[in-house]
Amino acid sequence: MKRCTCLAALFIAASAFGQNGPADLTIPGLLRPLPADANPAAYPAPKLDWVQRVKKNNDLAHKEAGAIQIVFDGDSITDGWQSRGREVWARHYGKLGAFDFGISGDRTEHVLWRLGQGQADGLHPKLIALMIGTNNLGRDSVAQIAEGVTAIVKEYRTRCPDAVILLQAIFPRGESATNPARAKIKEINAILARLQDGKKIVFIDFGDKFLQPDGTISREIMPDFLHPSAKGYEIWADAIQPIIDTYVSPRKP
């Protein structure tokens, strides 16, 4: 049974990437076992059900490489710029050359894997807006998640050395201020804040802007207490706009 599962995974990966493309380099990495002492949040890993989308994103980004000034990366919250946040995205980033690599369901290890597949190759963004880690909460410890995010920051620094990384704190989640995830997120964000160096890494935590005075999250801002509504994306855009204005100018016609 295990042999069949591995062969099926191999076939899916090969089909998604094509026989003459990145599959030749990617397939061996898909089936690597996780070392016993490895932190799963900091060990590059793909999700076989989305390899085709990763390739599509990479191909599109590489075609537009010369125009990309801002890279957004993360999970479904970042991916949502293309759905609930579409109009806000158009108003704020339509003339700035922004590209969204976020994919729903991604954890830190998936972003690491995407970067290992050449996601940032040939790109020279001025700013990289990163927010990742909420999907690791149910499985990984505070230290593991912080290590995973740190590994991503280091990868982006290596692959895009001229870019400034806008490291965004993990958003609050859960309706109540006493939701267990809130305390864990706060601990992780405190660690991530230490990555700021005043030069190439800028950390920002504006999670309180999504909260009511009593610490609860309104359905008007996050309908499921996790993913922003259009109004939530407006709050997000307004919060990071001063930083974007500092590093990015509108493209010339």
N, C-alpha and C positions, 0 to 999 in steps of 0.2 A: 504493500500500500504506500509506504513512504517513497519507494522508487517511482511509482506512478505519479505521485504528487510532484516530485522534483522534475520529472520529465514534462509534466503538464505546465509547470511554471516556466520551464525552459522554452517550451513552444510558444507560450503567451508572450514572453519577452522578445523572442526572435521575431514573431509576427508584428509586434508593435513597432520595433525599431527598423525592421527591414534587413535583408540579407547582406547588403553592401554598405550599410551605414554604421552607426555607433554600436550596433549589436555585437560586433566582433570583439569590442573592448568591454562591453557592459555585461554580457551574460555571465562571465565567471564571477563577477562581483555580486550578482544577484543571489547566488546560492552559497555564499560564504557563511559558515556557521558562526554564531556569536561566541567569542571566547568566554570561558567560564568566569573570568575576572573582569570582563568588560562592562562599562557603563552603557546600557542600551541607548541612553539619551545622547551619547557623544560618539556613537559608532555608526558611520554612514550606512543607511539602509534604504532600499526603495520600497514602494508599494506597487505590486505587480499590476494592480487594476488601473494605475494611472500613468504607466510608462509612456503610453502614446501621447498623452497630454503634455508630459514633460518635453518630449521631442518636438511637439508642435510649438510650444512656448519658446524653446531654444531656437528653432528655425526662424520663427517670426522675429525674435529679438535680434538675432544676428543679421537679418535683412535690414532692420531698422537701427543697427548699432550706432551709426553716425549721428542719429537724431536723439538718442536716449540720454537725457540728463539726470533723470531720477529713476531709481529702481525701488519698487516696493516689494517686499518679500515677507512671507508668513503663511498662515493657515487660512481657514474659512473666513475669518474676520477680515483679513486683507483681501482674500478672493472676492469678498462681498462688495468691493469697490465697483465690480463689474455688473452688479445686479442692483441691490438696494441703494448702493452709493453711486450709481452710474451718473446721475445728473450732477451730483456734487463733484465727482471726479472731473467731468467735462468742464465745469466752471473754474475749478481750481488748477487743474493740471493739463487741460487740453492744449495749451500753448507752451507747455514747459517740456514736452518730450518725456513723459512719464511712462514707465512700463511696469505692469503688475505680474509678478511671478507667483503670487500667493495661490495655494491649492488647498481646498477644503480637506480637513482631516489630518493635515500634515503635523508631524511632531518634529522636534529638533533634528533627529537623525535623518529624516526625509529631506530636509533642507540641505543638510551636509551632503547627502547622496546626490542631490540635484546639482550642487556646486561641483561635485566630482565628475559629473557628466558634461561639464563644459558650459553650464548655464551662463556664467559670467565671461566666458572667453570672448575676447574681441570687443568687450564693452568698456566704455570709459565714462561712466556716470560721474556727476559732480556730487551726488548725494544718494545714499542707500538707506531707505527707511525700513527698518527691520522690527518686526514684533512677532514673537513666536514663543511657545512653551505651554500654552493653556491645555493643549491636548496631551501633554505629558503628565498632567497633575494626578491622574488616577493611578498611574503606574510607578512613577519615579519619585525619588526624594527631592527635597529642596536643593541639596548639593548636586545631585545628578542633573537636574534641569538647568541649574546655573552653569554647570560645566558644559552642557550641550549648547546653550546659547553662546557661551564664551568661545566655544570651538567654531561656531558659525561666524562670529565677529572676526576671529583670527583668519578664517578662510577668505572672507571678503577683503580683509586688509591685505592679504597676500595677492589675491586675484585682481583687485581694483585698488592699488596702492595710492592713487591720487584722489580717491573719493573720500568724502566725509561720511561716516556711518551715523545715522540718526537712530540710536537704539531706544526704542519705545518700551516703557514698562508694560508688563502683561496687564491687560484690562481686568478690572474687577468683574466677578461673575456671581450668579446666585442672587435671588431677590433680596434676601435679608442680609444685614450687616454681620450677622452671626454665622452665616454660611461657612462651613469649615474651609472651603477653598480660599476665602478671603485672606485668612491668616497666612496660609501657605504662599499665596501670591505675594503678600507683603514681604515675606522673608526672602523670596527669590528676587524681587525687585530691589531690595536693599543690597543684595550681593551684586546685581547687575549695575547698580548705580556706581559702584567702585571702578567700573571699566572706563568711565569717562576720563579722558586725558586732556580736555581743553583744546585739542588740536584736531585729531582725526576721528575721535569718537565723542559724540554728544548724546547724553542720556536725558530723557524727558519722561516724567510721570505726571500724566494729567487725568488719571483714573477718577479722581474726585469730581471731575466735571460731568461724569455720567451719573452721579449719585444725588439723591434727594438729601435734604438736611439731616434726616434721621439715618442716613447711610443705606437706605434701600435703593433698588434700581427700579425705575418706572418702565412699564411696558411700552410707553411712548418712546423711550430712548433705546431700550433693548427688549423687543417683544418676547424673547425667550430667556431674558436675563443673561445673555451671552453675546448674541450677535446684534450689532447696532441697526437701528432703523435708519431711514433717510436722514432724520433729524440727528441721530447719533453720529452719522458720518459727517454731518455739517459741524458738529461739535469737534470731532476729530480733526477735520481739515482746518478749522479755525485755530486749534491748539498748536498745530505744527507749522502754520503759515509763516510766523516770524522767522523760524529756522530756515525754511525753504527760501524765503526772500533773501536771507543772508548769503546763501550759497548758489542759488540758481536764478538765472534771468530768462525771460521769455525768449523763445527762438526767433530769429529774424525771419521775415516772410521769404 
